[in-house]
Amino acid sequence: MVTNKNVQQQQQQHRVDVLVPAMVVAAMATPSSPAVKLLRCAIPLALGIAVAVYLVGSATPAVVQSGYLERLFPLPPAAASPSAMGRQKQAPELEQTSAATNSAPSWPVDDGASGGNRTQRAGKVEAAAAGGFVDISDEELMKLAARVAPREAAGAPKVAFLFLTRWDLPMAPLWEKFFEGHRGLYSVYVHTDPAFNGSDPGEASAFHRRTIPSKEVKWGQISMVEAERRLLAHAILDHSNARFVLLSESHVPLFDFPTVYSYLVNSSKVYVESYDLPGATGRGRYKRAMGPLVTVAQWRKGSQWFEMDRRVAGDVVADDVYFPVFRRFCRRNCYADEHYLPTLLSIRHPSRVANRSVTWVDWSHGGPHPARFTRMEVTPDFLRWLRTGAATCDYNGGTTTVCFLFARKFLPNSLTRFLRFAPKVMGFG
């Protein structure tokens, strides 16, 4: 259907088509006349007017290739809006952050992490709770464990047994008897020399794939405390772990699992030895450079073989105040493993500390190392004395003779004696 508007458009187009060629031909016919000069100036103007008339009268805008008009008539640069300027300034930072994320372990440092990082964090925690281990830097591991520490599982609490070893576990067969039949109430974590390449026990073993990513440990140095915190951090990632006990390759249990479990889970205290000792092996190890954050009056000593609950363990792995001071200054005859935890807990949790260890050790011979026990020294009478005759102590406000749940240092050749006497004296096996 043809409308009046369509007819007008066709007439306008016809006038453009006829007028322009006529003007050009007339100008070319008299090249030297003054009219030629006038026409040469008027032709571009007439062309512009004709095109404008056509475009204004058109019902449908002409389709122009993208960028064509901009190339012919470049527009002046538009003033940038405040939001656009902000985006321009942020772009390089975003690119650097992206590059850093791709080149480093992507673990969020703050609670405002992106959804992707939160998903990765949750995935690593779930993997750890399912029995796997995260292989990240110590700094990241401590931050991760500190976030997870306040969370507790609703089910039965578990006791985490943390084995800090130099090589293998010669007493493993005795521990297998101890753990037998109680799966789901305990967790096992082993820190050993990274150079150790012993074969992993079978799936039925409590130690099957329980070695965490480990680093070299040197006796009497801060690396000992680092290994203890590493064990704690990995164990904290399992929300079911409520109590944490540090053991060595020469440790043995003195009671059956139900007794040990009940003793620890129901305790109102944490078992860390912490006392002030004058003299060369106590205050004499204090370094003045640790002040004023750690004063000589706050300096404490105690056994490294600790037992603690989840709250205190979370505080240990989250400590970024006192541990850096010990790491920097506690060197050269300082023995951080005997002073860091006793000092930290004396400052932060003095009312929670029982000021005793649940591990029996014989220091009666003096010297830097405790006594070691060979095969023939392991007798039923000796084991009974360790269980109920070695000391009296406080437990949940009452007095008891059950003060030690574990003992050390027993040489590997004593294993057969323990396996022989355990059913009769210790109640398992």
C-alpha positions in Angstrom: 0.0 0.0 0.0 1.4 3.4 -1.1 0.7 6.3 1.3 1.1 10.1 0.8 4.2 10.0 2.9 5.8 7.4 0.6 4.9 9.6 -2.5 6.6 12.6 -0.8 9.7 10.6 -0.1 9.9 9.4 -3.7 9.5 13.0 -5.0 12.2 14.3 -2.6 14.6 11.5 -3.8 13.7 12.4 -7.5 14.6 16.1 -6.9 17.9 15.1 -5.4 18.7 12.7 -8.4 17.8 15.4 -11.0 19.1 18.6 -9.4 22.6 17.5 -8.5 23.6 16.2 -12.0 22.1 19.3 -13.7 24.1 21.6 -11.5 27.3 19.7 -12.2 26.8 19.6 -16.0 26.1 23.4 -16.1 29.2 24.2 -14.2 31.4 22.0 -16.4 30.0 23.7 -19.6 31.5 27.1 -18.6 34.7 26.3 -16.7 36.1 29.9 -16.7 32.9 31.8 -15.8 32.3 33.3 -12.3 29.5 30.9 -11.9 31.9 28.0 -11.9 33.6 29.3 -8.8 30.3 29.8 -7.1 29.1 26.4 -8.0 32.3 24.8 -6.8 31.5 26.3 -3.4 27.8 25.6 -3.5 28.0 22.0 -4.6 29.2 20.6 -1.3 26.6 22.7 0.5 23.8 21.6 -1.8 24.9 17.9 -1.4 24.7 18.2 2.3 21.3 19.9 2.2 20.0 17.2 -0.2 21.3 14.4 1.9 19.8 16.0 5.1 16.4 16.5 3.4 16.4 12.8 2.4 17.4 11.5 5.7 14.9 13.7 7.6 12.1 12.7 5.4 12.9 9.0 5.5 10.6 6.9 7.7 13.4 4.3 8.2 16.9 5.5 9.2 19.6 4.6 6.8 21.8 1.6 7.9 25.4 2.6 8.2 28.3 0.3 8.7 29.6 0.3 12.3 32.4 2.9 12.8 32.0 4.4 9.3 30.6 7.8 10.5 33.0 7.9 13.4 35.9 7.5 10.9 34.6 10.3 8.7 33.6 12.6 11.6 35.6 11.7 14.7 33.8 12.8 17.8 35.7 14.6 20.6 36.6 12.4 23.6 33.8 12.2 26.1 34.6 13.2 29.7 35.1 10.0 31.9 32.5 9.5 34.6 33.6 9.0 38.2 32.6 5.4 38.1 34.5 4.8 34.9 37.6 6.4 36.4 37.3 4.1 39.4 37.1 1.1 37.2 40.2 2.2 35.2 42.2 2.6 38.4 41.1 -0.8 39.7 41.8 -2.8 36.5 45.6 -3.2 37.0 45.1 -4.3 40.6 42.6 -6.9 39.5 45.0 -8.2 36.9 47.8 -8.5 39.5 45.4 -10.3 41.9 44.4 -12.8 39.2 48.0 -13.5 38.3 48.9 -14.0 42.0 46.0 -16.4 42.4 47.2 -18.5 39.5 50.7 -18.7 40.7 50.3 -19.2 44.5 48.1 -21.6 46.6 44.6 -20.0 46.4 43.6 -19.9 50.0 41.7 -16.9 51.3 43.4 -14.9 54.0 40.3 -13.0 55.2 36.6 -13.8 55.7 35.6 -11.6 52.8 37.0 -14.2 50.3 35.2 -14.8 47.0 32.8 -17.6 46.5 35.3 -19.6 44.6 37.9 -19.4 47.4 35.2 -20.2 50.0 34.3 -23.3 48.0 38.0 -24.3 47.8 38.4 -23.8 51.6 35.3 -25.9 52.3 36.5 -28.6 50.0 39.9 -28.8 51.7 38.3 -29.0 55.2 35.9 -31.7 54.0 38.8 -33.7 52.5 40.8 -33.4 55.8 37.7 -34.5 57.8 37.3 -37.5 55.5 40.9 -38.6 56.2 43.0 -36.7 53.7 45.6 -34.1 54.4 46.1 -30.6 52.9 49.6 -29.9 51.6 49.9 -26.1 52.0 52.4 -23.8 53.7 52.5 -23.7 57.5 51.2 -20.1 57.5 48.2 -21.1 55.5 47.6 -24.2 57.5 47.6 -22.3 60.8 45.1 -19.7 59.5 42.9 -22.5 58.1 42.9 -24.4 61.4 42.3 -21.3 63.4 39.1 -20.7 61.4 37.9 -24.2 61.8 38.8 -24.6 65.5 35.5 -23.1 66.9 33.4 -25.7 65.0 32.6 -28.9 66.8 30.8 -31.9 65.4 27.5 -33.0 66.9 28.4 -36.7 67.1 30.6 -38.5 69.6 33.9 -36.6 70.3 37.1 -38.2 69.2 40.6 -38.1 70.7 43.4 -37.2 68.3 46.6 -39.1 68.9 49.5 -37.0 67.5 52.7 -39.1 66.9 55.8 -36.9 66.6 58.5 -39.4 65.4 62.0 -39.4 64.1 61.6 -42.3 61.8 59.2 -45.3 62.1 56.8 -46.5 64.9 58.4 -49.6 66.5 55.5 -49.8 69.0 52.8 -49.7 66.3 51.7 -53.4 67.0 51.0 -52.5 70.6 49.0 -49.4 69.6 47.1 -51.5 67.1 45.9 -53.6 70.0 45.0 -50.5 71.9 42.9 -49.0 69.1 41.2 -52.2 68.1 37.5 -52.2 68.2 37.2 -48.4 68.8 37.2 -47.0 65.3 35.2 -43.7 65.1 36.4 -42.6 68.6 39.9 -41.7 67.7 42.1 -40.2 65.0 45.8 -40.8 64.3 48.3 -38.3 62.9 52.0 -39.0 62.3 54.7 -36.5 61.7 58.0 -38.1 60.7 61.2 -37.2 58.9 60.4 -36.3 55.2 63.2 -38.6 54.1 61.6 -41.6 55.7 60.2 -43.9 53.0 58.9 -46.9 54.9 56.0 -48.9 53.5 52.5 -47.8 54.6 50.6 -50.4 56.7 47.5 -52.1 55.2 44.0 -50.6 55.2 43.1 -52.4 58.4 45.8 -50.6 60.4 45.0 -47.5 62.5 48.1 -45.9 60.9 47.1 -46.5 57.3 47.9 -43.3 55.3 48.0 -41.2 58.5 51.4 -39.5 57.9 50.9 -35.7 57.4 53.0 -33.5 55.1 56.1 -33.3 57.4 59.3 -31.3 57.6 62.7 -31.9 59.2 62.8 -31.6 63.0 66.0 -31.0 65.0 66.2 -31.7 68.6 66.0 -28.7 70.9 65.2 -26.3 68.1 62.1 -24.3 67.2 61.4 -26.9 64.4 60.2 -29.2 67.2 57.4 -26.7 68.1 56.6 -26.1 64.5 56.0 -29.9 64.0 53.8 -29.9 67.1 51.7 -27.0 65.8 51.6 -28.8 62.4 50.1 -31.9 63.9 47.6 -29.9 65.9 46.5 -27.9 62.9 45.9 -31.1 60.8 43.9 -32.7 63.6 41.8 -29.5 64.2 40.5 -29.8 60.6 38.5 -32.8 61.6 35.6 -31.2 63.5 35.0 -34.4 65.5 38.4 -34.2 67.3 37.8 -32.8 70.8 41.0 -33.7 72.6 44.6 -33.8 71.4 47.5 -35.7 72.9 51.1 -35.6 71.7 53.1 -38.8 71.7 56.5 -40.1 70.4 57.7 -43.4 68.8 58.8 -44.6 72.3 55.4 -44.0 74.0 53.2 -46.8 75.2 49.7 -46.8 76.6 49.2 -47.8 80.3 45.5 -48.4 80.2 42.9 -49.7 77.7 41.3 -47.4 75.2 37.9 -46.9 77.1 39.8 -45.7 80.2 42.0 -43.3 78.3 39.1 -42.0 76.3 36.8 -41.4 79.3 39.6 -39.8 81.3 40.4 -37.2 78.5 37.0 -36.5 77.1 35.4 -35.9 80.6 38.3 -33.8 82.0 37.8 -30.2 82.9 41.5 -29.4 82.5 44.2 -29.6 79.9 47.3 -31.5 80.7 50.3 -29.2 80.2 53.1 -28.9 82.6 53.9 -25.3 83.4 56.0 -24.0 86.3 58.5 -21.3 87.2 62.0 -22.8 87.7 64.9 -20.7 88.9 68.4 -21.6 87.8 70.2 -22.4 84.6 67.7 -24.9 83.2 64.7 -22.7 83.9 64.9 -18.9 84.0 68.5 -19.2 82.8 67.2 -20.0 79.3 65.2 -16.8 79.0 66.3 -14.4 76.3 66.1 -10.7 77.2 65.3 -9.8 73.6 61.9 -11.5 74.1 60.8 -8.7 76.3 58.7 -6.7 76.8 56.2 -9.1 75.2 57.5 -12.1 77.2 59.0 -11.1 80.5 61.2 -13.3 82.7 58.4 -13.3 85.3 56.1 -15.0 82.6 58.8 -17.5 81.6 57.6 -21.1 82.3 59.0 -24.6 81.8 57.4 -28.0 81.4 57.2 -31.3 79.5 56.6 -31.0 75.8 54.2 -34.0 76.0 50.9 -32.1 76.2 47.2 -33.0 76.1 44.6 -30.3 75.4 41.1 -29.6 74.3 39.9 -28.1 71.1 39.6 -24.5 72.5 43.1 -24.4 73.7 44.4 -26.2 70.6 42.7 -23.5 68.4 44.4 -20.8 70.4 47.8 -22.4 69.9 47.5 -22.6 66.1 46.1 -19.1 65.9 48.9 -17.6 68.0 50.6 -14.9 65.9 51.9 -12.9 68.9 54.1 -15.1 71.0 55.2 -17.8 68.6 57.0 -15.4 66.3 58.9 -14.1 69.3 60.0 -17.6 70.3 60.9 -18.4 66.7 63.1 -15.4 66.4 64.8 -15.3 69.8 64.5 -18.7 71.5 67.8 -20.2 70.2 71.1 -21.4 71.5 70.3 -23.5 74.6 66.7 -22.1 74.8 64.8 -25.4 74.0 61.6 -23.9 72.8 59.7 -27.3 73.1 60.0 -27.1 76.9 59.1 -23.4 77.2 56.7 -22.2 74.4 53.5 -24.0 75.4 54.1 -23.7 79.2 54.6 -20.0 78.8 51.8 -19.4 76.3 49.2 -21.3 78.3 50.3 -19.7 81.6 49.6 -16.3 80.0 46.4 -17.1 78.2 44.8 -20.0 80.0 46.2 -20.2 83.5 43.0 -21.5 85.0 42.7 -24.3 82.4 46.1 -25.8 83.0 46.4 -28.8 85.3 50.2 -28.2 85.6 51.0 -31.9 84.9 51.5 -34.2 82.0 49.7 -37.5 81.5 52.9 -39.0 80.2 55.3 -40.5 82.7 59.0 -39.9 82.1 62.0 -40.8 84.3 64.3 -37.7 84.8 65.8 -39.0 88.0 69.2 -39.7 86.4 69.7 -36.1 85.4 71.1 -34.9 82.1 69.4 -33.5 79.0 67.6 -36.8 78.2 65.3 -39.0 80.3 66.1 -42.6 81.1 65.5 -45.3 78.5 64.0 -48.8 79.3 65.0 -52.0 77.7 63.2 -55.3 77.4 64.1 -56.9 80.7 63.0 -53.8 82.7 59.4 -54.2 81.5 57.7 -56.3 84.2 54.1 -56.6 85.4 55.0 -55.0 88.8 56.7 -52.1 87.0 53.6 -51.6 84.8 51.2 -51.7 87.8 53.3 -49.1 89.6 53.2 -46.8 86.6 49.4 -47.2 86.4 48.4 -46.4 90.0 51.5 -46.1 92.2 53.8 -43.5 90.7 51.9 -40.4 92.0 48.7 -38.9 93.3 47.1 -36.0 91.5 43.9 -34.0 91.1 41.3 -35.0 88.6 38.1 -32.8 88.2 38.4 -31.6 91.8 39.1 -35.0 93.4 42.3 -36.9 94.3 43.3 -40.0 92.3 46.2 -42.3 91.8 45.6 -42.5 88.0 47.8 -39.7 86.9 49.7 -41.1 83.9 47.9 -42.6 80.9 51.1 -43.1 78.9 54.8 -43.7 79.5 58.2 -43.4 77.7 61.1 -44.0 76.7 60.9 -47.7 75.8 63.3 -49.2 73.4 61.9 -51.3 70.4 63.2 -54.5 71.9 60.7 -54.2 74.8 57.7 -54.6 72.4 57.4 -58.3 72.9 57.2 -57.9 76.7 54.4 -55.3 76.3 52.4 -57.5 74.0 52.8 -60.3 76.5 51.7 -58.4 79.6 49.1 -56.0 78.0 46.2 -58.4 78.3 46.9 -59.3 81.9 48.0 -55.9 83.3 46.7 -53.1 80.9 43.4 -54.6 80.0 43.7 -54.9 76.2 45.3 -57.1 73.6 
